[in-house]
Amino acid sequence: MTAYFEYLRELVTRFFSDLGRFFAKAFGSPWADVPGNFEAYNSFLASHKDQFGFGGWLLFVVFLLLVIALIGGALFGLFILIRKYVRFVRKELDKDELRAQVERLNYELYQAITEKDKILNLKTTYMGVKPEDMKKEDKETLDEISSRFPKLVRVDNQYKGVDLTIPNKDGLSLEELCNAFRNFAASQFGLYYRIDTIRQMFAGIATSKLIILEGISGTGKTSLSYALGKFFAFDSAIIPVQPSWKDRSELLGYYNEFTKKFNESEFLKALYVTTYRKELDVIVLDEMNLARIEYYFAEFLSVMEMRDTSDWLIDLIPAVQEGDPQHLRDGKLLIPQNVIFFGTANNDDSTFTISDKVYDRAISLFFDDKGRPFEAERQDAISIPYQQLKTLFDEAINQYPISESMLDKFSQLDNFVIKKFKLAFGNRILKQLDSFIPVYISCGGKEVDGFDFIFTNKILKKFESLNIAFFKDELKELSGQLDKLYGKNTFPMAHRYIDDLIKNN
């Protein structure tokens, strides 16, 4: 054993001595003297191996394996580092190449559009045709191609010179309008809705520009907004919301710096069409809570809170240019008053929860079952201007003001909710009452049922954010307070909602 350790000492000393000389001469003649030392290594082994014994040879083999493993591990680590570096460089090169290809394609697209314009101009020149002598269709096509907003300019050309005047329909009341639409949906499409749902919808249209239709799938939410468009003789624009929508560019489109064109969305086109129309126009955001509404629809939620409707402007582009759409004002589009936004929302695990910010600004209708069939008279579509509908809303507000007794009871209910649940109605809800309740009455409903709807959909919905397990006694007190203020067998929607909250928690 002693001989082996002596051998090991001399071997390690000589090895590191040679290794030192290697690094010293790394930039000269590496390992110039080392090959001659291999014979010396062999001499060391020959002079000591006879005295190793079994233990010495065992340690010799173990040491040899460790050296081989160390060298192998170092080489393997070096190989891994080189491979990662190669992959990293290759990935970066692929990104740069892809970026370059995208830029080249955008530039080529821009060049192609420019060349197309030049060719069109050359053709008219060679044919001796001046722009003023071109056919109307050709000139409109040229305008669309050269404009930054081809889809919107196409709408301008489509409605140019068209008489869109709609005469008023004499003797029409809101109650008749509700019954007519209900019969229209049933007789024309086999869609059966409760009359109170139709009343709530029209009262909601008078109150807010955003109507949310929510509930379980297959209960006729999208069909209701589709049928409403057909009823007013102009198809609703149905815009499917995508889960990837995160900002306004997904909804409206964006300006492409490479092509120098505005990538117009179908939503923007539908909104621009309403600037020409005179009737009530419906734009549907189908499955609107697949993405966060307060992200992509935020600008509309804020703008439509302004009192002065002339300030309902949506920024599209900063600078004005010749050939832009006619109804753009300094690069901004005014949201017309005759448009109403419907949003359908399914309540399942694939969707986002609708925030209080959205609920406060909208009127929400809940669908929990399919309508029951009934006998309906055949009803055809009607055509009335939005202004007549607005006049009917205004007349209802003047004719059916909220009674002082109901406002006093609602104030007491407000105080009770503040005391027990630390929640307040808010000025926005009180303002919505001033238009919703009178129009709901004018549609054939009862004042107390209108209050029931507002209280359930505006106040009780907020309770879902509370820990109901700690408020069960207070909820039972609230149910008793409703009976005390409004009498038994009133506020059926609120009582059902409270019972469900207690039962499910």
Buried (B, 14 or more C-beta within 10 A) or exposed (E): EEBBEBBBEBBEEBBEEBEEBBEEBEEEEEEEEBEEBEEEBEEBEEEBBEEBBEEBEEBBEEBEEEEEEEEEEEEEEEEEEEEEEEEEEEEEEEEEEEEEEEEEEBEEBBEEBEEEEEEBEEEBEEEEEEEEEBEEEBBBBBBBBBBBBBBBBBBBBEBEEEEEEBEEBEEBBBBEBBBBBBBBBBBBBEBBBEBBBBBBBBBBBBBBBBBBBBBBEEBBBBBBBBBBBBBBEBEBBBBEBEEEBEEBEBBBBBBBEEBEBBBBBBBBBBBBBBBBBBBBBBBBBBBBBBBBBBBBBBBBBEBBEEEEEEEBBBEBBEEEEEBBBBBBEEBBBBBBBBBBBBBBBBBEEEBBEBEBEBBBBBBBBBBEEEBEEEEBEEBEBBEBBBBBBBEBBBBBBEEBEBEEEBBEBBEEBBEBBEEBBEBEBBEEBBEBBEBBBBBBBBBBBBBBBBBBBBBBBBBBBBBEEBEBEEBEEBBEBBBEBBEBBBEEEBBEBBBEBBEEBBEEB
